[in-house]
Amino acid sequence: MDVNNNRAQMRKGVIEYCTLLILDQEDCYSNDILQKLKEAEMIVVEGTLYPLLTRLKNSELLSYRWEESTQGPPRKYYSLTEKGKTLLGELDKSWTELVESINMLKSKKSA
């Protein structure tokens, strides 16, 4: 069994949640989101983020606006919509339940 593959699959499963968490803190340019995900070691392949942002936008979970840049063309800044904030709240609850379930299973192992 390849542990690195398992870790990558686990990250893929939570990348949408992590992206929403980042955008809940502040509106972000796609490269800023990518950088924060890389710093958290949640994403390795850049091509993963752009289809996700498009899917979230098409699902009306994100909106975007264009801002002029001092270093090149205008930049697209993403923000959470009300629908996105609602989903994030539901994902927060699901994440807490999942972590509690895993911790319960882990504690039974050591008991």
Contacts in CASP RR format, 6 or more apart in sequence:
PFRMAT RR
TARGET T0000
AUTHOR 0000-0000-0000
METHOD contacts of the structure
MODEL  1
MDVNNNRAQMRKGVIEYCTLLILDQEDCYSNDILQKLKEAEMIVVEGTLY
PLLTRLKNSELLSYRWEESTQGPPRKYYSLTEKGKTLLGELDKSWTELVE
SINMLKSKKSA
8 44 0 8 1.000
11 42 0 8 1.000
11 43 0 8 1.000
12 48 0 8 1.000
14 42 0 8 1.000
14 95 0 8 1.000
15 37 0 8 1.000
15 42 0 8 1.000
15 43 0 8 1.000
15 48 0 8 1.000
15 52 0 8 1.000
16 52 0 8 1.000
16 56 0 8 1.000
16 91 0 8 1.000
17 88 0 8 1.000
17 91 0 8 1.000
17 95 0 8 1.000
18 37 0 8 1.000
18 40 0 8 1.000
18 42 0 8 1.000
19 33 0 8 1.000
19 37 0 8 1.000
19 49 0 8 1.000
19 52 0 8 1.000
19 53 0 8 1.000
19 56 0 8 1.000
20 56 0 8 1.000
20 61 0 8 1.000
20 80 0 8 1.000
20 84 0 8 1.000
20 87 0 8 1.000
20 88 0 8 1.000
20 91 0 8 1.000
21 88 0 8 1.000
22 28 0 8 1.000
22 33 0 8 1.000
22 36 0 8 1.000
22 37 0 8 1.000
23 33 0 8 1.000
23 62 0 8 1.000
23 78 0 8 1.000
23 79 0 8 1.000
23 80 0 8 1.000
24 80 0 8 1.000
24 85 0 8 1.000
24 88 0 8 1.000
27 65 0 8 1.000
27 77 0 8 1.000
27 78 0 8 1.000
27 79 0 8 1.000
28 36 0 8 1.000
28 77 0 8 1.000
28 78 0 8 1.000
29 75 0 8 1.000
29 76 0 8 1.000
29 77 0 8 1.000
29 78 0 8 1.000
30 49 0 8 1.000
30 50 0 8 1.000
30 53 0 8 1.000
30 76 0 8 1.000
30 78 0 8 1.000
33 49 0 8 1.000
33 53 0 8 1.000
33 78 0 8 1.000
34 43 0 8 1.000
34 46 0 8 1.000
34 49 0 8 1.000
37 43 0 8 1.000
37 49 0 8 1.000
38 44 0 8 1.000
43 49 0 8 1.000
53 62 0 8 1.000
53 78 0 8 1.000
56 62 0 8 1.000
56 84 0 8 1.000
57 63 0 8 1.000
57 64 0 8 1.000
57 78 0 8 1.000
59 83 0 8 1.000
60 81 0 8 1.000
60 83 0 8 1.000
60 84 0 8 1.000
61 80 0 8 1.000
61 81 0 8 1.000
61 83 0 8 1.000
61 84 0 8 1.000
61 87 0 8 1.000
62 78 0 8 1.000
62 79 0 8 1.000
62 80 0 8 1.000
62 81 0 8 1.000
62 84 0 8 1.000
63 78 0 8 1.000
63 79 0 8 1.000
63 81 0 8 1.000
64 76 0 8 1.000
64 77 0 8 1.000
64 78 0 8 1.000
64 79 0 8 1.000
65 76 0 8 1.000
65 77 0 8 1.000
65 79 0 8 1.000
66 74 0 8 1.000
66 75 0 8 1.000
66 76 0 8 1.000
66 77 0 8 1.000
67 74 0 8 1.000
67 75 0 8 1.000
67 77 0 8 1.000
68 74 0 8 1.000
69 75 0 8 1.000
80 88 0 8 1.000
END
